[in-house]
Amino acid sequence: MKTCLTIAVGLAFAVAAVCAQNLPTYQGIISGQSPYYYNSLDGTYTPTIGTGTLVPSANDTGFGSDYFGNAGDALYFTDTVARATDAIGTHEIYNSGVANANSIGSMSFMFYVPTNALTSTSARYIFDNGDSSPDDFYLKMSNSVLLLAVGNISTITNATSLVPGTWYYWAATWNFSGANSSAYGINWYLGAAGGSVTSLTSGFKQRGGSGNISSSAILGSGSTFELSGQPAGSGGFQISGVPGLVDEVATWSNQLNVAQIDSQYDALIIVPEPATLALVGIGGLFLLFGRGTFRRRVSR
């Protein structure tokens, strides 16, 4: 019986050794993919990788709890003019605004939908790297619809309807170094944080030809990059003062592959802490051994 108990405890702690998914796990995956720019927004506007410190607008921005429940680790916005700005968009988006450049890259981040999002159809910008056609590149929310603007097209939608009070993961990869074939264009991904990879939806829009993105379109103007807000006017990421949040903004100068996108999304599946797993494992194994002992006594 002592041998069995030893095995039970050993197995329980083997189960507990599985790493819990948490903020350091997610950040380690992002950093390990060699981003061009990475701003974790963990209580700071300064990127951990790259250059381009964001400048907040007055007192309408601040830091709230992130998806993992860490206080002060996600950037929030409280009114229509709230934003965090960098005057040089090429700090964040590689080759932004450069015509005929080898414009290849990727972007990912997380955002939290305000709890009263369904009460407003006004556009609420999540990020903006240019909003003048044919150089659009921004993401905005209108009611439960997410709209992506790329080049001359500002109405690219995803089939997923946004749910108020929910954290989402969003990513895009693009190749704008050519046009008129499926090798050139933009892929985008959207999924509620914590879902399985099968719940991550995606889409593709070709640059040139059937994709309707102009063959000369570029991603942004290369000037102002903003989280929340819109350079040409209002549109901060909030609804009637209820904040939206943005977190873990990262970009790349290369196209991430599907496996790399999946690994980021997978890291948002929260696993119980090791101590909790140990208690559950030990309790379950003791229960199994207890039931086995009881059955043997009855059989006699």
C-alpha positions as CSV (number, residue, x, y, z in Angstrom):
1,M,0.0,0.0,0.0
2,K,2.9,2.3,0.8
3,T,4.3,1.7,-2.7
4,C,0.9,2.6,-4.3
5,L,0.7,5.7,-2.2
6,T,4.2,6.8,-3.3
7,I,3.3,6.2,-6.9
8,A,0.1,8.2,-6.4
9,V,1.9,11.2,-5.0
10,G,4.5,11.0,-7.7
11,L,2.0,11.0,-10.4
12,A,0.1,13.9,-8.9
13,F,3.2,16.1,-8.8
14,A,4.1,15.0,-12.4
15,V,0.7,16.4,-13.4
16,A,1.4,19.6,-11.4
17,A,4.7,20.1,-13.3
18,V,2.7,21.2,-16.4
19,C,3.4,24.9,-16.9
20,A,0.4,27.2,-16.2
21,Q,-0.3,29.6,-19.0
22,N,0.2,33.1,-17.7
23,L,1.5,36.5,-18.8
24,P,5.2,35.5,-18.7
25,T,4.4,32.5,-20.9
26,Y,2.6,34.6,-23.5
27,Q,5.3,37.3,-23.4
28,G,8.0,34.6,-23.8
29,I,6.4,33.3,-27.0
30,I,6.1,36.9,-28.4
31,S,9.7,37.7,-27.6
32,G,10.9,34.4,-28.9
33,Q,9.5,35.2,-32.3
34,S,11.9,38.2,-32.7
35,P,9.5,41.1,-33.1
36,Y,10.4,44.4,-34.8
37,Y,8.4,46.3,-32.1
38,Y,7.0,45.0,-28.8
39,N,5.1,47.2,-26.3
40,S,3.8,45.0,-23.4
41,L,2.0,48.0,-21.9
42,D,2.7,46.7,-18.5
43,G,2.4,50.0,-16.7
44,T,4.6,51.8,-19.3
45,Y,4.3,53.4,-22.7
46,T,7.9,52.5,-23.6
47,P,8.4,49.4,-25.8
48,T,10.5,46.5,-24.5
49,I,11.8,45.8,-28.0
50,G,12.2,48.5,-30.7
51,T,11.8,52.2,-30.5
52,G,8.7,54.5,-30.3
53,T,7.5,55.5,-26.9
54,L,3.8,56.2,-26.9
55,V,2.6,59.6,-25.6
56,P,-0.7,59.4,-23.7
57,S,-3.4,62.1,-24.0
58,A,-4.0,63.9,-20.6
59,N,-5.7,61.9,-17.9
60,D,-8.0,59.9,-20.2
61,T,-5.6,56.9,-20.5
62,G,-4.2,54.7,-17.8
63,F,-3.4,51.1,-16.9
64,G,-6.0,48.5,-15.8
65,S,-6.1,44.8,-15.2
66,D,-5.0,42.6,-18.2
67,Y,-6.6,39.4,-19.5
68,F,-4.6,37.3,-16.9
69,G,-5.8,39.5,-14.0
70,N,-2.6,41.4,-13.4
71,A,-3.3,44.9,-12.1
72,G,-1.9,47.8,-14.1
73,D,-0.8,45.7,-17.1
74,A,-3.1,46.8,-19.9
75,L,-3.8,50.3,-21.4
76,Y,-7.3,51.7,-21.0
77,F,-9.1,54.7,-22.6
78,T,-12.0,56.6,-21.1
79,D,-13.3,59.1,-23.7
80,T,-13.5,59.8,-27.4
81,V,-10.3,61.7,-27.5
82,A,-8.3,59.2,-25.5
83,R,-5.2,57.9,-27.2
84,A,-1.6,56.9,-27.0
85,T,0.5,58.3,-29.9
86,D,3.8,58.0,-31.6
87,A,4.5,60.6,-34.3
88,I,6.6,58.2,-36.4
89,G,4.5,55.2,-37.5
90,T,7.5,53.4,-39.0
91,H,8.6,52.7,-35.4
92,E,5.6,50.3,-35.1
93,I,4.9,49.2,-38.6
94,Y,7.9,48.2,-40.7
95,N,8.1,50.2,-44.0
96,S,4.9,51.9,-43.3
97,G,4.2,54.7,-45.8
98,V,7.1,53.7,-48.1
99,A,5.8,53.2,-51.6
100,N,7.1,50.2,-53.6
101,A,9.0,49.0,-50.5
102,N,9.5,45.4,-49.5
103,S,6.4,45.8,-47.2
104,I,6.2,42.5,-45.4
105,G,5.2,42.1,-41.8
106,S,2.9,41.0,-39.0
107,M,1.1,42.4,-36.0
108,S,-0.7,41.0,-32.9
109,F,-2.3,42.3,-29.8
110,M,-5.2,41.8,-27.4
111,F,-8.1,44.1,-26.7
112,Y,-11.0,44.2,-24.3
113,V,-14.5,45.1,-25.6
114,P,-16.3,47.7,-23.3
115,T,-19.2,46.1,-21.4
116,N,-21.8,48.4,-23.0
117,A,-20.5,48.0,-26.5
118,L,-23.9,47.1,-28.0
119,T,-25.3,50.5,-27.0
120,S,-23.4,52.5,-29.6
121,T,-22.9,52.2,-33.4
122,S,-20.2,55.0,-33.4
123,A,-16.8,53.9,-34.6
124,R,-14.3,53.2,-31.8
125,Y,-10.7,52.9,-33.1
126,I,-8.4,50.3,-31.5
127,F,-5.3,51.3,-33.5
128,D,-4.7,53.6,-36.4
129,N,-1.6,53.8,-38.6
130,G,-3.1,56.0,-41.3
131,D,-6.7,56.7,-42.3
132,S,-6.4,58.4,-45.7
133,S,-7.1,56.1,-48.7
134,P,-5.2,54.5,-50.4
135,D,-2.9,54.2,-47.4
136,D,-5.4,53.1,-44.7
137,F,-4.4,50.7,-42.0
138,Y,-6.6,50.7,-38.9
139,L,-8.9,48.6,-36.8
140,K,-12.1,49.8,-35.3
141,M,-15.3,48.5,-33.7
142,S,-18.8,49.5,-34.5
143,N,-21.4,47.9,-32.2
144,S,-20.4,44.2,-32.3
145,V,-18.7,44.4,-35.7
146,L,-14.9,44.7,-36.1
147,L,-13.8,46.6,-39.2
148,L,-10.3,46.4,-40.7
149,A,-9.1,49.1,-43.1
150,V,-6.3,48.1,-45.5
151,G,-5.1,50.4,-48.4
152,N,-8.1,51.7,-50.2
153,I,-10.6,49.3,-48.5
154,S,-12.1,50.3,-45.1
155,T,-14.9,47.7,-44.6
156,I,-13.1,44.3,-44.2
157,T,-15.0,42.4,-41.6
158,N,-14.6,39.1,-39.7
159,A,-17.5,36.7,-39.2
160,T,-17.0,36.8,-35.4
161,S,-19.5,39.1,-33.6
162,L,-17.8,40.8,-30.6
163,V,-19.2,40.1,-27.2
164,P,-19.1,43.0,-24.6
165,G,-16.9,42.3,-21.6
166,T,-14.7,39.9,-23.5
167,W,-10.9,39.9,-24.2
168,Y,-10.0,39.1,-27.8
169,Y,-6.8,38.2,-29.7
170,W,-6.2,39.8,-33.1
171,A,-3.3,39.3,-35.5
172,A,-2.5,40.0,-39.1
173,T,0.3,39.0,-41.5
174,W,0.9,40.7,-44.9
175,N,3.1,40.8,-48.0
176,F,2.7,44.0,-50.0
177,S,5.9,43.6,-52.0
178,G,3.9,42.6,-55.1
179,A,0.3,42.3,-56.3
180,N,-2.2,40.4,-58.4
181,S,-1.7,36.9,-57.0
182,S,-2.5,35.0,-53.8
183,A,1.1,35.4,-52.7
184,Y,0.4,39.1,-52.0
185,G,-2.2,40.5,-49.6
186,I,-3.1,40.4,-45.9
187,N,-4.3,37.6,-43.6
188,W,-6.1,38.4,-40.4
189,Y,-7.0,36.4,-37.3
190,L,-9.5,36.9,-34.5
191,G,-10.6,34.9,-31.5
192,A,-11.9,35.3,-28.0
193,A,-8.9,34.9,-25.6
194,G,-8.8,31.4,-24.0
195,G,-10.4,29.5,-26.8
196,S,-9.0,26.6,-28.6
197,V,-7.1,27.1,-31.9
198,T,-10.1,25.8,-33.8
199,S,-12.1,28.8,-32.6
200,L,-9.6,31.3,-34.1
201,T,-11.2,32.7,-37.2
202,S,-9.2,34.0,-40.2
203,G,-9.5,35.7,-43.6
204,F,-7.4,36.8,-46.5
205,K,-7.6,39.8,-48.9
206,Q,-5.5,39.9,-52.0
207,R,-3.5,43.0,-53.1
208,G,-4.5,43.7,-56.6
209,G,-6.9,41.8,-58.9
210,S,-9.8,40.0,-57.3
211,G,-8.9,41.2,-53.8
212,N,-9.9,44.8,-54.6
213,I,-7.0,46.2,-52.6
214,S,-5.2,48.6,-54.9
215,S,-2.0,47.2,-56.3
216,S,-0.3,50.3,-55.2
217,A,-1.8,50.5,-51.7
218,I,0.5,50.6,-48.7
219,L,-0.1,50.0,-45.0
220,G,-0.4,53.4,-43.4
221,S,1.1,56.8,-44.1
222,G,4.3,56.3,-42.1
223,S,3.4,59.3,-39.9
224,T,1.3,59.0,-36.8
225,F,0.6,55.6,-35.1
226,E,-2.1,55.6,-32.4
227,L,-3.6,53.2,-30.0
228,S,-7.3,54.3,-29.7
229,G,-8.4,57.5,-31.3
230,Q,-8.2,58.6,-34.9
231,P,-5.8,61.3,-36.2
232,A,-8.5,63.0,-38.2
233,G,-10.9,63.3,-35.3
234,S,-12.5,61.6,-32.3
235,G,-13.2,57.9,-31.9
236,G,-11.3,56.7,-28.7
237,F,-11.7,53.1,-27.8
238,Q,-14.5,53.3,-25.2
239,I,-18.3,53.5,-25.1
240,S,-19.8,56.4,-23.1
241,G,-16.9,56.5,-20.7
242,V,-16.7,52.7,-20.2
243,P,-13.1,51.8,-21.1
244,G,-11.8,49.5,-23.7
245,L,-8.3,48.1,-23.2
246,V,-5.4,47.2,-25.4
247,D,-2.5,45.1,-24.5
248,E,0.7,43.3,-25.7
249,V,1.1,45.2,-29.0
250,A,3.8,43.5,-31.2
251,T,4.8,43.8,-34.8
252,W,7.3,42.0,-37.1
253,S,9.2,42.7,-40.2
254,N,8.4,39.3,-41.5
255,Q,5.3,37.2,-42.0
256,L,4.6,34.9,-39.1
257,N,3.4,31.5,-40.2
258,V,0.2,29.8,-39.0
259,A,2.0,27.7,-36.4
260,Q,3.4,30.9,-34.8
261,I,0.1,32.6,-34.7
262,D,-1.5,29.5,-33.2
263,S,1.2,29.3,-30.5
264,Q,0.4,32.9,-29.4
265,Y,-3.3,32.1,-29.3
266,D,-2.7,28.8,-27.5
267,A,-0.8,30.6,-24.7
268,L,-4.0,32.4,-23.8
269,I,-5.6,29.2,-22.5
270,I,-5.3,29.6,-18.8
271,V,-4.3,26.4,-16.9
272,P,-4.8,26.2,-13.1
273,E,-1.6,27.1,-11.1
274,P,0.7,24.1,-10.3
275,A,-0.3,24.1,-6.6
276,T,-4.0,23.7,-7.6
277,L,-3.2,20.9,-10.0
278,A,-1.2,19.1,-7.3
279,L,-4.2,19.3,-4.9
280,V,-6.6,18.1,-7.5
281,G,-4.3,15.3,-8.6
282,I,-3.6,14.1,-5.1
283,G,-7.3,14.2,-4.1
284,G,-8.3,12.3,-7.2
285,L,-5.7,9.6,-6.8
286,F,-6.5,9.2,-3.1
287,L,-10.1,8.8,-4.0
288,L,-9.3,6.1,-6.6
289,F,-7.2,4.2,-4.1
290,G,-9.8,4.6,-1.4
291,R,-12.6,3.3,-3.7
292,G,-10.4,0.3,-4.6
293,T,-9.7,-0.5,-0.9
294,F,-13.4,-0.3,-0.1
295,R,-14.3,-2.7,-2.9
296,R,-11.8,-5.2,-1.7
297,R,-13.2,-5.2,1.7
298,V,-16.7,-5.7,0.5
299,S,-15.7,-8.6,-1.7
300,R,-14.4,-10.5,1.3
